[in-house]
Amino acid sequence: MKKESSVIEGTTKAVPKLGPFPTKIGREELWEIIDMWDFSPGNKEKIKAVLASDANLQGPHLFRYYNPKPSRVAAAEQAMRELIGAKHCLAVNSCTSALVAAYRALGIGAGDEVIVPAYTFFATAATVVGVNAIPVIVEVDDSLNLDPEAVERAITPRTKVIAAVHMRGAPAQMDGLLDLAKRKGLPLLEDVAQAGGGSFHGQRLGSLGTIGCFSFDYYKVVVSGEGGFLTTDDEWLYTRAQSWHDTAACWRPDRFARERREGELFAGENYRMSELEGAVALAQIRKTDAMLAGYRRAKKLIKDGIDKSPCVQFRRLTDEQGDTAICLILFLPNSEVTRKAIEALHAEGVPAGGVYDSKVRDWHIYTYWEHILDKKSVAKDGLPWSAVPEAELPKYSRDMCPRTLDLLGRSIHIEINHNYSDEDCNGIALGINKVLRRLFH
Ligand SMILES: Cc1ncc(COP(=O)(O)O)c(C=O)c1O
């Protein structure tokens, strides 16, 4: 081999060439992933043999930026943009992160108020506190989503965002909320964590408001184990959300350059999605409509099979076609009969559960958000509560949203699976009819 000369005259270059080295992530890591799937023992041995036989196997670069191969996270963002119909999409590591990034992008901070529903997962309200703002907790109506009239009554000069949640798969009353947000000049944030793929009058949830926040944690409609997405048509909000989600600013055309516009760069956090989650999310996004068709078919079969009765009311759907149909919710006349019905439904094998029981703690009901109701703070500064004169803070109490508690206490939640067979659906409807007939006739 010809020796390369060094700049030091008369010597050869000390390190003529480094590598190639095996990639950091190789066959052992791939095996750990494959082993999570339930292959038969015979097939596992075959896969192991294939892995061992490929002597030059190169592993992936599981970081989206500076990736020598096309990024799966970027592909998932593109697929979400197309599915949701939003101009911009940012992948993050959870919906909680998406919510914080959204509030940060909107510039929400100390002294601001954000309206949230009394029935939502705690994260919708906790992230408001996380950005030092004050959650204002508002009643839901018989759609189990924010009541636009109650929202209007709760608006104060401090209100900076309305956070609408599409709970348990069904769209919130977006016409009323959009109209209100427009009249009041407020951004409308959509928390789509529980309704990924759903729509409102033909437009996908997450594309109607100012910003949409999605969860891909395992218990959602479309999943990647952990993960989330933020959607918006507003390029500036997207840029700021991106800055917050990656304080390393890896994404910028010139990473270490000064900010291109005032407000582009600030001290953010790290909410980046890994390529592993990106790959799973991409496959799931492509399957969304097929899964939704399965949920909707099963729900329709069950709903159509339930006998009509004046004692039983279905949850109001603001747009039945846009419902993801992940569950069916019925209201009975009172909480006592609801408890009895749920017990009897279990005995019939129906996948039914209650939504609110005053004796069962649950982070989806505001009454259990003691850390907010009791105005707790993570630090000595007492934020967010210390930013506002005490007399002007919201008056929280366990009974401040009686309509929400009444509706939830009378709710029966029937789980829908997109793989239910006709027989499963007919059996569930039969079980419901048997129980309701016994209770009401
Ligand atoms: C309505 C709602 N918002 C936000 C979240 C938070 O999602 P993640 O687990 O992805 O942070 C959830 C999760 O349960 C949720 O149901």
The ligand as a MOL file (V3000), in Angstrom:
LIG
                    3D

  0  0  0     0  0            999 V3000
M  V30 BEGIN CTAB
M  V30 COUNTS 16 16 0 0 0
M  V30 BEGIN ATOM
M  V30 1 C -57.0200 13.2910 26.1580 0
M  V30 2 C -55.5730 12.9590 26.3660 0
M  V30 3 N -54.6450 13.9250 26.2200 0
M  V30 4 C -53.3370 13.6800 26.3730 0
M  V30 5 C -52.8820 12.4140 26.6780 0
M  V30 6 C -51.4200 12.1810 26.8730 0
M  V30 7 O -50.9160 11.3020 25.9110 0
M  V30 8 P -49.4630 10.6560 26.0400 0
M  V30 9 O -49.6020 9.4160 26.8610 0
M  V30 10 O -49.0690 10.3280 24.6240 0
M  V30 11 O -48.5840 11.6710 26.6520 0
M  V30 12 C -53.7960 11.3730 26.8170 0
M  V30 13 C -53.3380 10.0100 27.1620 0
M  V30 14 O -54.0150 9.2250 27.7740 0
M  V30 15 C -55.1830 11.6450 26.6590 0
M  V30 16 O -56.1120 10.6890 26.7830 0
M  V30 END ATOM
M  V30 BEGIN BOND
M  V30 1 1 1 2
M  V30 2 1 2 3
M  V30 3 2 2 15
M  V30 4 2 3 4
M  V30 5 1 4 5
M  V30 6 1 5 6
M  V30 7 2 5 12
M  V30 8 1 6 7
M  V30 9 1 7 8
M  V30 10 2 8 9
M  V30 11 1 8 10
M  V30 12 1 8 11
M  V30 13 1 12 13
M  V30 14 1 12 15
M  V30 15 2 13 14
M  V30 16 1 15 16
M  V30 END BOND
M  V30 END CTAB
M  END
